[in-house]
Amino acid sequence: MEPPAGPVLYQKLLLWDPSLGSEDEEEGETSELVTPDTRRPHDSLGNKFGGLPGAWARLGAALLLLAVGFSLAARQLYTRGNPTGSVGSAVPRPGGHSHHPGVYHHGAIVSPAATCSHLGRELLVAGGNVVDAGVGAALCLAVVHPHATGLGAMFWGLFHNSTSHSPTALTSGPAQTLGPGLGLPTALSTLHLLHTHFGRLPWPRLLVGPATLAREGFLVDTALAAALAARGTKGLCPLLCHADGTPLGPGARATNPKLAAVLLRAALAPTPDLAGDALLSLLVRDLGLQGPLSGPTPALEPALQLVMPQGILSTTPSPSAGPELLTVLEAALRSGGPSPDPCPAPLQAPVTPVGSVLATIDSSGSVLLLASSLNSSFGSGHLSPSTGVLLSNLVAKPTASAWACPLILHGSSDDTEADVLGLVASGTPAVARVMSHALLSHLAVPQTQAQPQHQQGPTPSTSVCGQGTLLQVAAQAEHAHVSSVPSSCCTFQGF
């Protein structure tokens, strides 16, 4: 039965600044932090057990794990016959009102894994916002798509808040070395930073679903199976192997109990620093390293912007391909049309970057785009036995950020009815030019009520230069629209 649908409400969300604490209290517009506030009641399950002693907190987390586990188990059974997942469809609302697949009344998510799209939708229905849904789905992908992302991956993000019209960029900070050729894990601290400033649900609520999948098992989909078949299982057994050492195929069940323990520890840690320190200490022990290591340095900062007649473009600053993207767009706009070569020759790189992308949106126009990468398939191939984490592959000149350039086009802050378009892609260092061509093609089509282009996606392209993935989300006419190129790559869910 379809859960009762209601609007995903937002309040104005601002970047927290300690020097502005008193002003925030006077205005009544403060960021919602995940730390429980003893001065006010909490009605969510996560907050009810968040302030209890350790034993009761663990009991509360276990109960929440059980509830989420039942939901995920049902979803896994549903997808057992179709390991690739399927493109989401709009469920008819009571009274017979329905839309084409990919069009929803309140909010939606699109990701490469059906299980993670479903988890993100559940977080939206539970009262979470696009940040809750996106972070929860990203942690889910860290479990079910270890070939492309994980807790060892680097993350980039772009968040547009429809209330404040303030786009914010998320970066993991400069790549740091944990060991020779091994990247320092940054995912937990990066995603927690984003959630602390902009999320609504309690942090543990976002972790229990992915932890349940890692502990109870998840079904290998065709994307993971294909990556395993291409790479081989060296270093990945017994995690992703049969007893005879052959790689798991589509529909097989995999577990990662060590990773589940790490996620649960992160959910119950009093501060994210303690959770990160615990993970780092285990990795140091596994690698036989000595001496203190500095932790990751994720950051939230204003997005790069380009003002144009059709609205304002926002993207991520360096280190990412965002600056290159804006340069390409500016040049194309001056020339008066799309680039004549939408698929330029790929840049020469020591490692072909491999990564994952997802997008969430609500009908009010709030958008979160996330991109992550291990730098190559399965990263370094070094599986930490104490944590179940695959570490990223650092080379002399990391190329993971070469394609990280999420893009949001929105109207001016004075126009509260303006449409919002989000694009995020992965798969090739030339993707900045591909995205610029897709955007310019979209702008070249008249946007009229008689021709609602958003409903069919903003670009007529059917591929991303023969490789990679392009996700498209839009808010138009009080509806959320989602699609992907190619359409078979990803699953979208909404309500």
C-alpha positions as CSV (number, residue, x, y, z in Angstrom):
1,M,0.0,0.0,0.0
2,E,1.3,3.4,-0.9
3,P,2.4,5.3,2.2
4,P,0.4,8.5,3.0
5,A,1.9,11.2,0.9
6,G,2.6,14.7,2.3
7,P,4.8,17.6,1.3
8,V,8.5,17.5,2.1
9,L,8.7,20.7,4.1
10,Y,11.8,22.8,4.4
11,Q,12.8,25.6,6.6
12,K,15.6,28.1,5.7
13,L,18.9,26.3,6.1
14,L,22.1,28.3,6.6
15,L,25.7,27.4,6.9
16,W,26.5,27.3,10.6
17,D,29.0,29.9,11.8
18,P,29.9,30.0,15.5
19,S,30.2,33.8,15.4
20,L,26.6,34.1,14.2
21,G,25.0,32.0,16.9
22,S,23.2,34.8,18.7
23,E,21.9,36.2,15.4
24,D,20.5,32.8,14.4
25,E,18.6,32.5,17.6
26,E,17.1,35.9,17.2
27,E,16.0,35.2,13.6
28,G,14.7,31.7,14.4
29,E,16.4,30.3,11.3
30,T,19.1,27.9,12.5
31,S,20.5,24.9,10.8
32,E,19.1,21.6,12.1
33,L,22.1,19.8,13.7
34,V,22.1,16.1,14.3
35,T,23.3,16.5,18.0
36,P,20.3,16.0,20.3
37,D,19.2,19.2,22.0
38,T,18.1,18.6,25.5
39,R,16.1,21.9,25.6
40,R,13.4,20.6,23.3
41,P,11.5,17.3,22.9
42,H,12.3,14.9,20.1
43,D,9.6,12.9,18.5
44,S,11.7,10.7,16.1
45,L,13.0,7.3,17.0
46,G,16.6,8.2,16.5
47,N,16.4,11.2,18.9
48,K,14.5,9.2,21.5
49,F,17.5,6.9,22.0
50,G,20.2,9.4,21.1
51,G,20.6,10.8,24.6
52,L,20.2,7.6,26.6
53,P,23.1,5.7,28.2
54,G,25.2,3.4,26.1
55,A,23.3,0.2,26.7
56,W,19.9,1.7,26.0
57,A,21.3,3.5,23.0
58,R,22.5,0.2,21.5
59,L,19.1,-1.3,22.2
60,G,17.4,1.5,20.5
61,A,19.7,1.2,17.5
62,A,19.1,-2.5,17.4
63,L,15.4,-2.0,17.3
64,L,15.7,0.5,14.5
65,L,18.0,-1.8,12.6
66,L,15.4,-4.6,12.9
67,A,12.6,-2.4,11.5
68,V,14.7,-1.1,8.6
69,G,16.0,-4.6,8.0
70,F,12.5,-6.0,7.4
71,S,11.9,-3.2,4.9
72,L,15.1,-3.9,3.1
73,A,14.6,-7.6,3.1
74,A,11.2,-7.1,1.5
75,R,12.8,-4.9,-1.2
76,Q,15.6,-7.5,-1.8
77,L,13.0,-10.2,-2.3
78,Y,11.2,-8.0,-4.7
79,T,14.3,-7.4,-6.8
80,R,15.6,-11.0,-6.6
81,G,14.1,-11.8,-10.0
82,N,15.6,-8.7,-11.6
83,P,19.1,-8.0,-10.2
84,T,19.6,-5.0,-12.4
85,G,16.6,-3.2,-10.7
86,S,14.0,-1.5,-12.9
87,V,13.2,2.1,-13.8
88,G,10.8,3.5,-11.3
89,S,7.3,4.3,-12.1
90,A,4.8,6.6,-10.7
91,V,2.2,4.9,-8.4
92,P,-1.3,6.2,-8.9
93,R,-2.5,8.4,-6.1
94,P,-5.9,7.8,-4.4
95,G,-8.6,9.0,-6.7
96,G,-6.7,7.9,-9.9
97,H,-4.4,10.8,-10.3
98,S,-1.1,9.7,-11.7
99,H,1.8,10.8,-13.9
100,H,4.3,9.4,-16.3
101,P,7.2,7.4,-14.9
102,G,9.8,9.8,-13.5
103,V,7.3,12.5,-12.5
104,Y,6.3,12.8,-8.8
105,H,4.3,15.1,-6.6
106,H,6.7,15.6,-3.7
107,G,10.2,14.2,-4.1
108,A,12.3,11.7,-5.9
109,I,15.8,10.1,-6.1
110,V,17.7,8.5,-8.9
111,S,20.7,6.2,-8.3
112,P,22.5,3.3,-10.0
113,A,21.1,0.7,-7.5
114,A,17.4,-0.1,-7.0
115,T,17.9,-0.9,-3.4
116,C,19.5,2.4,-2.7
117,S,16.9,4.4,-4.6
118,H,14.2,2.6,-2.6
119,L,16.1,3.4,0.7
120,G,16.3,7.1,-0.3
121,R,12.6,7.2,-1.1
122,E,11.8,5.7,2.3
123,L,13.8,8.5,4.0
124,L,11.8,11.1,2.0
125,V,8.5,9.5,3.0
126,A,9.7,9.4,6.7
127,G,10.0,13.2,6.7
128,G,13.5,13.5,5.6
129,N,14.7,16.1,3.0
130,V,16.8,15.7,-0.1
131,V,20.0,15.7,1.9
132,D,18.8,12.9,4.2
133,A,17.7,10.9,1.1
134,G,21.0,11.5,-0.8
135,V,23.3,10.8,2.1
136,G,21.4,7.6,3.0
137,A,21.5,6.4,-0.6
138,A,25.2,7.3,-0.9
139,L,26.0,5.1,2.2
140,C,23.9,2.4,0.7
141,L,25.9,2.5,-2.5
142,A,29.0,2.3,-0.4
143,V,27.8,-1.2,0.5
144,V,26.2,-2.6,-2.6
145,H,28.5,-1.0,-5.3
146,P,32.1,-1.4,-3.9
147,H,33.5,-1.3,-7.4
148,A,32.6,2.3,-7.8
149,T,32.2,3.9,-4.4
150,G,32.5,3.2,-0.7
151,L,33.8,4.6,2.6
152,G,37.2,4.8,1.0
153,A,36.0,7.0,-1.8
154,M,36.2,10.8,-2.2
155,F,33.0,12.7,-2.5
156,W,31.9,15.9,-4.2
157,G,28.4,17.4,-3.9
158,L,26.2,20.4,-4.9
159,F,23.2,21.4,-2.8
160,H,20.6,24.0,-3.8
161,N,18.2,25.1,-1.1
162,S,15.0,26.3,-2.6
163,T,14.2,28.4,0.5
164,S,17.4,30.4,0.7
165,H,18.4,30.0,-3.0
166,S,21.9,29.5,-1.8
167,P,23.9,26.8,-3.6
168,T,26.6,25.1,-1.6
169,A,29.5,22.9,-2.7
170,L,30.8,19.9,-0.8
171,T,34.4,18.7,-1.2
172,S,36.4,16.0,0.5
173,G,39.4,18.3,0.5
174,P,42.8,17.5,-1.2
175,A,43.5,13.8,-1.6
176,Q,45.6,12.5,1.3
177,T,47.8,9.4,1.4
178,L,47.2,6.7,4.0
179,G,49.9,4.5,2.6
180,P,51.8,4.0,-0.6
181,G,49.1,4.3,-3.3
182,L,46.3,4.2,-0.8
183,G,44.0,7.1,-0.2
184,L,42.8,8.3,3.2
185,P,39.1,7.5,3.7
186,T,37.0,10.6,3.7
187,A,33.4,9.5,3.1
188,L,32.0,9.3,6.6
189,S,33.3,12.7,7.6
190,T,32.3,14.4,4.3
191,L,28.8,13.0,4.3
192,H,28.4,13.8,8.0
193,L,29.4,17.4,7.5
194,L,26.8,17.8,4.8
195,H,24.1,16.2,6.9
196,T,25.0,18.2,10.0
197,H,24.4,21.5,8.2
198,F,21.4,20.6,6.0
199,G,19.9,17.2,7.1
200,R,16.7,16.8,9.1
201,L,16.5,13.2,10.3
202,P,18.9,11.9,13.0
203,W,22.2,10.7,11.7
204,P,21.8,7.1,13.0
205,R,18.6,6.9,11.0
206,L,20.7,7.2,7.8
207,L,23.2,4.6,8.8
208,V,21.0,1.7,10.0
209,G,19.7,0.8,6.5
210,P,23.2,0.5,4.9
211,A,24.5,-1.3,8.0
212,T,21.6,-3.8,7.8
213,L,22.4,-4.5,4.1
214,A,26.1,-5.1,5.0
215,R,25.3,-7.4,7.9
216,E,22.3,-9.3,6.5
217,G,23.4,-9.4,2.9
218,F,22.6,-7.7,-0.4
219,L,22.0,-9.0,-3.9
220,V,24.8,-8.6,-6.4
221,D,23.4,-6.6,-9.4
222,T,24.6,-6.7,-13.0
223,A,26.8,-3.6,-12.6
224,L,28.8,-5.2,-9.7
225,A,28.9,-8.6,-11.3
226,A,30.3,-7.1,-14.6
227,A,33.0,-5.2,-12.7
228,L,33.9,-8.4,-10.8
229,A,34.1,-10.4,-14.0
230,A,36.3,-7.8,-15.7
231,R,38.7,-7.3,-12.8
232,G,38.9,-10.7,-11.2
233,T,38.6,-11.4,-7.5
234,K,42.2,-11.0,-6.4
235,G,42.2,-9.4,-3.0
236,L,38.4,-9.4,-2.8
237,C,37.8,-12.9,-1.5
238,P,35.9,-14.1,0.4
239,L,33.8,-10.9,0.3
240,L,32.7,-11.1,-3.3
241,C,33.7,-14.7,-4.1
242,H,32.1,-18.2,-4.0
243,A,33.8,-20.8,-1.9
244,D,35.8,-21.9,-5.0
245,G,37.2,-18.4,-5.5
246,T,35.0,-17.6,-8.6
247,P,33.3,-14.2,-8.6
248,L,29.7,-13.8,-7.5
249,G,27.3,-13.4,-10.3
250,P,24.0,-11.4,-10.6
251,G,21.5,-12.4,-8.0
252,A,24.1,-13.9,-5.6
253,R,24.0,-12.7,-2.0
254,A,27.0,-10.9,-0.5
255,T,27.7,-9.7,3.1
256,N,30.2,-7.4,4.7
257,P,29.9,-7.8,8.5
258,K,33.0,-5.8,9.2
259,L,31.7,-2.8,7.3
260,A,28.4,-3.2,9.1
261,A,30.2,-2.9,12.4
262,V,31.9,0.3,11.2
263,L,28.6,1.8,10.1
264,L,27.0,1.0,13.5
265,R,30.0,2.4,15.4
266,A,29.6,5.6,13.3
267,A,25.9,5.7,14.2
268,L,26.5,5.4,17.9
269,A,29.6,7.5,18.3
270,P,29.0,10.7,20.3
271,T,30.8,12.8,17.7
272,P,31.8,12.1,14.1
273,D,35.5,12.7,15.0
274,L,35.4,9.7,17.3
275,A,33.8,7.5,14.6
276,G,36.5,8.6,12.1
277,D,39.3,8.1,14.6
278,A,38.1,4.5,15.3
279,L,38.1,3.7,11.6
280,L,41.5,5.2,11.1
281,S,43.0,3.3,14.0
282,L,41.8,0.0,12.6
283,L,43.1,0.8,9.1
284,V,46.5,1.8,10.6
285,R,46.7,-1.5,12.4
286,D,45.8,-3.4,9.3
287,L,48.5,-1.7,7.2
288,G,51.1,-1.9,9.9
289,L,51.6,1.9,10.0
290,Q,53.0,3.9,12.8
291,G,52.7,7.4,14.0
292,P,49.7,9.8,14.1
293,L,47.8,10.6,10.9
294,S,45.9,13.7,10.2
295,G,42.2,13.2,9.5
296,P,40.4,14.3,6.3
297,T,39.4,17.9,5.7
298,P,36.0,18.0,4.1
299,A,34.6,21.5,3.4
300,L,31.4,23.3,2.6
301,E,31.8,26.4,0.5
302,P,29.9,28.7,-1.8
303,A,29.4,27.2,-5.2
304,L,30.9,28.7,-8.3
305,Q,28.3,30.6,-10.3
306,L,27.7,31.9,-13.8
307,V,24.9,34.4,-14.4
308,M,23.2,34.1,-17.7
309,P,19.9,35.3,-19.3
310,Q,18.2,31.9,-18.6
311,G,19.2,31.9,-14.9
312,I,22.2,31.1,-12.7
313,L,24.5,28.2,-13.2
314,S,26.2,26.7,-10.1
315,T,28.9,24.0,-9.9
316,T,31.7,22.8,-7.6
317,P,35.0,24.7,-7.3
318,S,38.5,23.1,-7.7
319,P,39.6,20.4,-7.2
320,S,36.9,19.3,-9.6
321,A,36.0,19.9,-13.2
322,G,33.6,22.6,-12.3
323,P,35.8,25.5,-13.3
324,E,36.5,23.8,-16.7
325,L,32.7,23.3,-17.1
326,L,32.0,27.0,-16.6
327,T,34.8,28.0,-19.0
328,V,33.4,25.7,-21.7
329,L,29.8,27.1,-21.2
330,E,31.0,30.7,-21.3
331,A,32.8,30.0,-24.6
332,A,29.8,28.2,-26.0
333,L,27.4,31.0,-24.9
334,R,29.6,33.6,-26.6
335,S,29.6,31.6,-29.8
336,G,25.8,31.3,-29.7
337,G,25.3,27.6,-29.7
338,P,26.3,24.1,-28.4
339,S,29.9,22.9,-28.9
340,P,30.3,21.4,-32.4
341,D,32.1,18.5,-30.7
342,P,30.0,17.1,-27.8
343,C,32.2,14.1,-27.5
344,P,35.9,15.3,-27.5
345,A,38.7,12.8,-27.3
346,P,39.2,11.6,-23.7
347,L,42.0,13.1,-21.8
348,Q,45.1,10.9,-21.3
349,A,45.1,9.7,-17.7
350,P,47.2,7.1,-15.9
351,V,44.0,5.6,-14.5
352,T,40.5,5.6,-16.1
353,P,38.4,7.1,-13.4
354,V,35.5,5.0,-12.1
355,G,32.8,6.5,-9.8
356,S,29.2,6.7,-8.9
357,V,26.6,9.5,-9.0
358,L,23.1,10.1,-7.5
359,A,20.6,12.9,-7.4
360,T,17.7,13.8,-5.2
361,I,15.1,16.6,-5.7
362,D,11.8,17.8,-4.3
363,S,9.0,19.6,-6.0
364,S,9.9,22.9,-4.3
365,G,13.3,22.9,-6.2
366,S,15.7,21.7,-3.5
367,V,18.4,19.6,-5.2
368,L,21.3,17.5,-4.0
369,L,23.8,16.0,-6.5
370,L,26.5,13.7,-5.3
371,A,29.5,12.2,-7.1
372,S,32.1,9.8,-5.6
373,S,35.1,7.8,-6.8
374,L,37.6,5.2,-5.8
375,N,39.7,6.4,-8.8
376,S,39.6,3.0,-10.5
377,S,37.5,-0.1,-10.4
378,F,37.5,-1.4,-6.8
379,G,40.0,1.3,-6.0
380,S,43.4,0.0,-4.9
381,G,42.0,-3.5,-4.5
382,H,43.2,-3.4,-0.9
383,L,40.4,-4.7,1.3
384,S,40.9,-3.8,5.0
385,P,40.2,-7.1,6.9
386,S,39.2,-5.2,10.1
387,T,36.8,-2.8,8.5
388,G,35.6,-4.3,5.2
389,V,36.6,-1.0,3.5
390,L,38.2,-0.8,0.1
391,L,40.7,2.0,-0.1
392,S,40.9,4.3,-3.0
393,N,43.7,4.1,-5.5
394,L,46.0,7.1,-5.4
395,V,48.4,7.7,-8.3
396,A,50.9,10.4,-9.0
397,K,48.2,12.6,-10.5
398,P,44.8,11.5,-9.3
399,T,42.1,11.8,-12.0
400,A,39.0,11.1,-9.8
401,S,38.1,14.8,-9.8
402,A,38.5,15.2,-13.6
403,W,34.8,14.3,-14.2
404,A,33.3,15.6,-10.9
405,C,31.3,18.6,-12.0
406,P,27.6,18.6,-10.8
407,L,25.6,21.4,-12.3
408,I,22.4,23.2,-11.2
409,L,20.6,25.8,-13.3
410,H,18.0,27.9,-11.3
411,G,16.3,31.2,-11.7
412,S,17.1,34.3,-9.8
413,S,16.4,34.6,-6.1
414,D,13.6,37.1,-6.9
415,D,11.7,34.5,-8.9
416,T,10.1,32.0,-6.4
417,E,8.4,30.1,-9.2
418,A,11.5,29.5,-11.3
419,D,12.3,26.0,-12.5
420,V,15.4,24.1,-11.3
421,L,17.5,21.7,-13.4
422,G,20.3,19.5,-12.0
423,L,22.8,17.4,-14.0
424,V,25.5,15.1,-12.7
425,A,27.6,12.7,-14.7
426,S,30.4,10.2,-14.3
427,G,32.6,8.0,-16.5
428,T,35.0,10.1,-18.5
429,P,37.4,13.0,-18.0
430,A,35.6,14.7,-21.0
431,V,32.3,14.8,-19.2
432,A,32.5,18.5,-18.5
433,R,32.1,19.1,-22.3
434,V,29.4,16.5,-22.5
435,M,27.4,18.2,-19.8
436,S,27.9,21.6,-21.3
437,H,26.5,20.3,-24.6
438,A,23.5,18.7,-22.8
439,L,22.7,21.9,-21.0
440,L,23.0,24.1,-24.1
441,S,20.8,21.7,-26.1
442,H,18.3,22.0,-23.3
443,L,18.4,25.8,-23.4
444,A,18.0,25.8,-27.2
445,V,14.6,24.2,-26.9
446,P,11.7,26.6,-26.1
447,Q,10.4,25.9,-22.6
448,T,6.6,26.5,-22.9
449,Q,3.6,25.0,-21.3
450,A,2.7,23.4,-24.6
451,Q,6.1,21.7,-24.7
452,P,7.0,20.6,-21.2
453,Q,10.5,19.4,-22.0
454,H,11.4,18.7,-18.4
455,Q,9.0,15.8,-18.4
456,Q,11.0,14.0,-20.9
457,G,14.4,15.1,-19.7
458,P,16.3,18.2,-20.7
459,T,18.5,16.7,-23.4
460,P,17.7,14.4,-26.3
461,S,21.0,12.7,-26.1
462,T,20.9,8.9,-25.9
463,S,24.4,8.3,-24.6
464,V,27.3,10.0,-22.8
465,C,29.8,9.6,-25.6
466,G,29.4,5.9,-25.5
467,Q,30.3,5.6,-21.8
468,G,29.3,6.9,-18.4
469,T,26.1,8.0,-16.8
470,L,24.2,11.3,-16.9
471,L,21.5,11.9,-14.3
472,Q,18.9,14.6,-14.8
473,V,16.5,16.1,-12.2
474,A,14.2,19.0,-12.5
475,A,11.5,20.8,-10.5
476,Q,8.7,22.2,-12.7
477,A,5.1,23.0,-12.3
478,E,5.2,21.9,-8.6
479,H,6.4,18.4,-9.6
480,A,9.7,16.6,-9.3
481,H,11.1,15.1,-12.6
482,V,13.9,12.5,-12.8
483,S,15.6,10.6,-15.7
484,S,18.9,9.2,-16.7
485,V,21.0,8.6,-19.8
486,P,21.2,5.8,-20.6
487,S,17.8,5.0,-19.1
488,S,18.8,1.4,-18.2
489,C,21.7,2.5,-16.0
490,C,19.7,3.7,-13.0
491,T,16.5,3.4,-10.9
492,F,14.4,6.3,-9.8
493,Q,11.9,6.3,-6.9
494,G,9.5,9.0,-5.7
495,F,6.2,9.8,-4.2
